[in-house]
Amino acid sequence: MRKRIGGIDSVHKIMRSLPEVREPFWKTFVEVAKTNPGALRYIVMLMALYMHLGPFSKHVISEIDRRIAELDGMSPVAGMARELVTPVR
């Protein structure tokens, strides 16, 4: 019984910390609980992984966008384009 309470606590923490995914996560949790209760542990682990990596992915996306914008503002280097297109032998 203790593990079940811990699992529910984990789900609640995830739902509280990421309100934008609350509905799809909850629907997934309920559906898996009905159809494949043995997989709930893994669903909660995947939700926790998303909770951990979600904010980081937003940071990575913004960093990539910043670098692309920076490169778009640079003038092309004369011989660089040819080097990028030349096949490696």
Summary of the structure (lengths in Angstrom):
residues: 89
radius of gyration: 22.0
end to end distance: 63.2
largest distance: 68.3
contacts: 178
relative contact order: 0.09
helix: 84%
strand: 0%
